[in-house]
Amino acid sequence: MANHITELRKKVGIATAKEAAKALEISNGMMYQMEGGYKKPSPELAVKMTALFNCTLEDIFLPYITTDGGKDAVNK
């Protein structure tokens, strides 16, 4: 989950994690931990994030590439 949260934030023009934390009414530390991939947002926080970042819940919880299309399974 790490850097995709940062990219979603920047995509909507929010320059810093601190600004996003304030808008989401969470601590700066929580925002930094989510962007660093150390914590996941609660479902309630994720809904707030979808509104702020103009994205879907899938964008919040799923990494950009979730599968290699099964190619790895064939090669194993």
N, C-alpha and C positions, 0 to 999 in steps of 0.2 A: 504494500500500500504506500510505501514511503514517498517517493517524489511525485507521484501523480497528484496528490493533494496540493502540493506546491504549484504544479502546473495548472490545475483547475483554478486556484486562487489568482494566479498571475493572468490567466486568460481573461478574467473579468475585470482586470485592472486594479486589483488589490495588491499593492506593492509589498506589504510586509505581513508576516504571520501575526504580528502584534495588532495590526489593523483588523485582520480577520477575527482574531480572538475577541476583540472588543465588540465587533458586529455580532458575533455568535454568543456573546455573554459567557465566555469561558476564560480560564486563565491562559496567560501567554505560554506557560509550561505545557499545558495540555495541547495547545496548537502545535508547538514545536515537537512534542512527542508524536503526534499524529503525522506530521510532515516527515518526521524521521523514521516512521514505521514501527515505533515502539508501542503505540497504543492505537486502538480502533475506536471510532466514535460510537456512542450508544445509538440505538435506532432513532431516538428523539433528536439527538444532535445531528445525525445524518440527514434527517428531514430538513432541519434548519440550513444545513450546508447545501442541500440541493437548491433551496431558494436563493441563497446568497451567491452560489457559484453557477447558477443557471444550468444545472446538470441533473442527471438521474441518480437514483440510489445505486444502480449498477456502476456508475462512474466513480462513486465514493468507495464502494466495497470491493470491486473487482479490479485487478491490475489491467493495464492496457492489453496485454497479450495473456490470455488465460489458458491457452492450449496451443500446441504446435500442430493441430489438426490430425493428431494420431500418428504422425510420422515417427516419433520416438518409440511408440509401442511396436511398430513394425520392425524397427532396427534392433530391438532387444531380444 
